[in-house]
Amino acid sequence: MKIGVLGTGVVGETIGAKLVALGHEVKISGRAPVNDKAIAWAAKVGAKASYGTFAEAAAFAELVFNCTKGEGAVDAVRAAREGLSGKILVDVTNPLDFSAGFPPTLFVSGTDSLGERIQREVPEAKVVKALNTINCNVMVDPARLGGASDVFVSGNDAEAKATVSRFLCEQFGWKEVVDLGDITTARGTESYLPLWIRLMSALKTADFNVKLVRS
Amino acid sequence: MKIGVLGTGVVGETIGAKLVALGHEVKISGRAPVNDKAIAWAAKVGAKASYGTFAEAAAFAELVFNCTKGEGAVDAVRAAREGLSGKILVDVTNPLDFSAGFPPTLFVSGTDSLGERIQREVPEAKVVKALNTINCNVMVDPARLGGASDVFVSGNDAEAKATVSRFLCEQFGWKEVVDLGDITTARGTESYLPLWIRLMSALKTADFNVKLVRS
């Protein structure tokens, strides 16, 4: 499958490398037409990895992951808008504001979310918020944890959510995907980040996740 | 043990009834000197239950639970301030704002929390934020869920957190209490509420909690 990844940070590179290892063709992407670091990364990952602009990655792909930093997420999807039309955009971003240092706050919360802003920016794309509650090493390898845990999806298109849920299970090895509802439920998973950050500090590792326990 | 409960809603009554069942003397409390509904509730629960004002419950108690609605939480501890001096105040509240309907937003978040506001209001008390990530039926009976799950504490006084953690395990049956750090980490657990609310809607039950899964 041809997959586009917006963002050349550690999340984009981790997801990109996993997808190439699974046999997919992956174009990671940034704002600039040339990004020497990302081009070198793609060369190292293998022949099925390449680098392009946000617009080129979206045009190339059948499925797109948005792994940009939160502050650049809306700009990135705006640049990729034409290529995203009709496609599923898995939005992994979080609205983290590090401008006052650590711990970060959220630059959007309450009655809006970054997932909703992105869906409004590219109404022709099917945005599925997913994976934003987990460190990237766990995103692509949930079995590295000492037991099954949960991942959540939010989005307005039921078929797109089902496709992404199947993809997460079949490709990344997730056992259970919890459908929270429409894209407004991204407010929930994004709002969890301040707890995730405190848990990371208390547990002294990013290698963790939560499992829902029910009656 | 003599225990005070601020608040006469479902959370206060559930915790109060459990504490009486465990053999403690419990004074639940509200703003008004007389609250016929709460007085009737205390009479029903048994001889070890009584009703008083916030100030009377705090003066009576060795340990106090703050189970008020978030919007009234700071006023309640202000009214109880003298009696709270030197005591542990377990703060169960959440800053939920239902003024625009469901789902609620948070009336404090980001670089502050309701737990911190309460600690600032009663600096002579040892505030331990706890149990605010869980429905009250699960708070007092974690075994009702289909497996072990986690509860969190935040507070500035290490000894008070250790005392509350022991109390939660020995009295309510919790197996594990995760110490998140000082009272600023209440920002984390309070910020989780928007996800908790979406999970409640998706799972169609409030009878759930999360368990941390680590590598």
Interface residues (C-beta under 8 A of the other chain):
Chain A: A100 P103 T105 L106 S109 G110 T111 R144 L145 G146 G147 A148 S149 V178 D179 L180 G181 T185 R187 G188 T189 S191 Y192 L193 P194 L195 W196 I197 R198 L199 S201 A202 L203 T205 D207 F208 N209 V210 K211 L212 V213 R214 S215
Chain B: A100 P103 T105 L106 S109 G110 T111 R144 L145 G146 G147 A148 S149 V178 D179 L180 G181 T185 R187 G188 T189 S191 Y192 L193 P194 L195 W196 I197 R198 L199 S201 A202 L203 T205 D207 F208 N209 V210 K211 L212 V213 R214 S215
